[in-house]
Amino acid sequence: MRHSINVLGGKLETCSLDPVTGWYRDGCCNTDSNDHGLHTVCCIVTEKFLEFAKSKGNDLITPAPQYNFPGLKNGDRWCVCARTWLEAAEKGVACPINLEATHEESLQIIPLELMELHAL
């Protein structure tokens, strides 16, 4: 696991325990070299974002019990893929971000200035 540092340089805060999120399903947007999607952006998902992700082949709405995934609804907090969030921002449907709970690895894909525009 990579160091648990957020995009602001502080300790990575918990994103969500209900539903339990994260690459490790530890509630945080932690990551490692196996996380090719970089599930590091702690978001409060919106209907528009969820529909956008689904249109890109990433259905976050439909429950998948075999993966212990409850399906998301508007207002849920979730560690989303950095590229998906960036694409959504480029299309005008980015959801709000909790910077304190967003892993510093997100900066590989998304400029901090853009994240700050969508910060809680």
N, C-alpha and C positions, 0 to 999 in steps of 0.2 A: 504494500500500500504506500502511496506517495504521502508526503507530509500533509497534515490536515490544516492547511493555511487557506484563508479566503482571499478574494481578489483585492481586498483592502490591506492585506498583509497581517491580519489578525488571526486568532484561533477560529477555525471553521465551526460555525454554529449548526445545530440540528435544523434540518429542513422540515421533515414531517415524520411523526410516529403514527399518524392516523390519516391516510394509509401510510404504512411503513415504506419509505422510499430509499433510493440509493443503490448503486452498483452492488454494494455488499448487503443491502437491505438492513442497514444499521441506523436509518433515519437521517444520515448525512450524505452529502454529495462527494464522498470519497471516491478515489479512482486508483487504477493501476495500469500496467502496460497491456493487460488483456481487455481493457475497456475501450474498444475501438470506436465506439459511438461517443465517447467522452460525456457520460451522463453526469455533468458537473454543474449545471445551472439550476439553482433553486428558484422555481417559479411558482406563482399562484396562477394556475391555468385558467383560461377563459374558454368559453364556447368557441369563439373564433379561432383561437390557437388550436384547440382540440380538433376542430374540423380541418384546419390546415394540415396538421400532422397526419391525420387520417388520409387526406388526399395525397400525401406523399408516401403512403404505405406504412405509416406508423400509427396503428389504431390504438390509441390510449383510452378509448371510451369503453370498448367491449371487455368485460371481465374474462380473464384467462386463468381459471382455477388451477390448471396444471402447473402454472408458474407462480402460484400464490399472488396473482394480480387481480385486484378487485374491480378494475376499471375506474376511470377518473371522471369527475364532474366539475363543473364550473366552481371555482373557489378552492379546490384541492391544491395542496402544495406538493410538488414533485420535482425530482432531479431529472431535468430533460437534457437531451443531447445538445451540445453546443452548436453544432451545424444546423440542426433543426430550428433552434431558437434564432440563430442568425438569419436563416432563410425567411422565417416568419417576420422578423424585423424588417427585412428588405421588402416584404410584401405588405407591410403595414398592419400585421396582426400579432405582433409580439405581445407576450403577457408580462406582467410585472415580475421583477426579480428581487429576491432578498440577497443583497450583496454580501452580508455577513455569513450567509450559508452557501454561497457560491464558491466553489473550489478555484484556487488560483490557476489551475490548468486550463480553465475556460479562456484565459487571456491568450492562449495559443491561437484561438479561433476568433474571439470577439474582442474588439477594443474596449477598454475600460470606459471610455467616454460614452460609447453607445449603451453599455450596461447602465451607466449612471442616469441616462435619459429615461430609463425604464425602471429605475429603482423604486422600492416602496417608500 
